[in-house]
Amino acid sequence: MSGKVDTCSCTVIHQEIVDKAAAEIQGHEVSIKLSEFFKMFSDPTRVKLLNALYISEMCVCDIAACLNMTHSAISHQLRLLKMYNLVKSRKEGKIVYYSLADSHVTDILHKGLEHINE
């Protein structure tokens, strides 16, 4: 492999496509928010936690047992995931149960698994 990169010898070939993409591309702030959102999926522990909640609603104790982690570590990850609206909680007596926030999170997990298993 020579390491040579193919480059284009002109500036624009399809101006209409460039104009359309430039007009419709997300702004900088949205790009930052989306990038931060996807960072939540970049940690294997968080992905496992989300996968566990995909299977069933659980309390911190059950998640910790399932992932063989401490309650403190699970609580930390849940705080992050909740901050990005990926999980939600409900209280029943003294126990707090966690689940995926909505079908969008389920879809993201499902699509990600579908993509890597192609």
Protein Blocks (a to p, Z undefined) as FASTA:
>chain_A
ZZiacddfbfbfblmlmmmmmmmpccfklmmmmmmmmmmmmpmklmmmmmmmmmpccdfk
lmmmmnopafklmmmmmmmmmmnopaccddehjbccdddfblmlmmmmmmmmmmmmZZ
